Amino acid sequence: MRDPSTEIISKYLAEEESNGRIHKVKGGESRVQCSPFGVIPKKGNTGKWRLIVNLLAPTEASVNDGMDKELASVAYTSVDEVARRVMSLCRRLGMPLDEKKRKVHQKLSRFWASR
C-alpha cells in the first residue's frame, strides 16, 4: 500500500520546482545527500501541508552526523539573564525600574497570550 503522503509531497515539490524555489539535480547524484521528506498539516489552513525534512536520516550517515557538534550546538539564554540585561539597560538609560518592569511584563503577557 502506498503512503498517502507520497502524493502530497510529489505535488508540493512539483509546485516548488515550477516556482523556481527548488531544482532537480542532474548528474552527480552520488555526491548529493537527500534526507527523507514528510508532511504535517499547516495550522489553521485545512488541506494545506508543510514539508518537513528528516535531517537525522539515514542513521549514521545523516546531514546532522556530518556537523561538528561544537560548532552546531545550541545554547539558550536563561530568563534570569534576560532579566539582568533588561535591568542593566534600564539603569544605563536612566529609566525607573518599576516603570520598565511594568512595560516588560505587559509586553510579555501579550506575547504569551497570543501563542
N, C-alpha and C positions, 0 to 999 in steps of 0.2 A: 504494500500500500504506500502511495506517495504522500510525503509530508505536505499538508496544506500550505505551509509557509513557503514552500518552494515556488509556487506560482506568484505569491505576493512579492517575494524577493526578486524574482525574474522581472516582473513588471516594474518594480521600483528601480532596479539597475538599468533597465532599458530607458526609463524616463530620465534618469540622471545622465546617462550617456547622450541622449538626444538633446539635453540642455547644456552639454559640454562640461558638466561638472566632474565626470569620470571618463576614462578612456580604456579601451581594451588594450592589453599588452600583446604586441605582435612579435613573435620570436623571443628567444632567450628566457622562456618560461621557467627553465630550471633554476634561474637565479632570482626568481620572484617568490616572496613569502606571501601566501594567501591564507588568511585565517578564516574560519567558518563564519558565515553570516547568520543572523537570526532577526526576528522582528518582534516588536512589542507594540501594543495598541497605543496610539497617541492620546494623551489625557485630554478629554473634552472635545475630541474630533472623532466621532463614531465613523468607523470604516476606514480611518487613516492609520498608517503604520509608521513606526520609527525603526530604521535599520540599525542593528547593533552588530558589532564585530567582536568575536571572542579572541582576544589577544593572548589568552592562556593556552590556546590550542595550536598545533598538536603538542602533546605532552613532551617535554624535554627538547623541543625544537621550536618553541613559540617565539613570537616577537618579544615578549616580555623576558624570556630566558636570555636573549641577546643583549639586554640592557645592563649596564654597570649598576649594581644595587646602590652604591654610594651616590652616584650621580642622579639616579632616578628615585631616590627615597623622598617621602613626603613628611613634612613636619608641620603641625598645626599650632597656631598661636593660642595660648590659653586665654580664657575670659579674664583672668586676673591681669595678664599682660596688657590686654586691650584697655582695661580699666586704668592701669598705671599710665598708659600712653595718653588717654583722654585727660586724666588729672594733670599730667605734665604739660600738655598743650594748653589747658585752661590757665595754668599758672603763668606760662610764657605769654599768653595773650591778655593776661590781667583780667580774666573773666571770673566773676564769683563762682565758686564751685557748685553751690546749691542751684544756681540758675542753669548751669551747664548740665549737671546731673539730671535735672528735671527734663531738659530738652532731649538728652540722650535716651532717657527712659521712655519718653513719649515716642521717639522715632523707632526704638527697638520694639516697643509694644505694637506699633502699627505694622512694622515689618513682619513680626511673628504672627500677628492676627491675619495677615494676608496669605499666609502659607497654608 
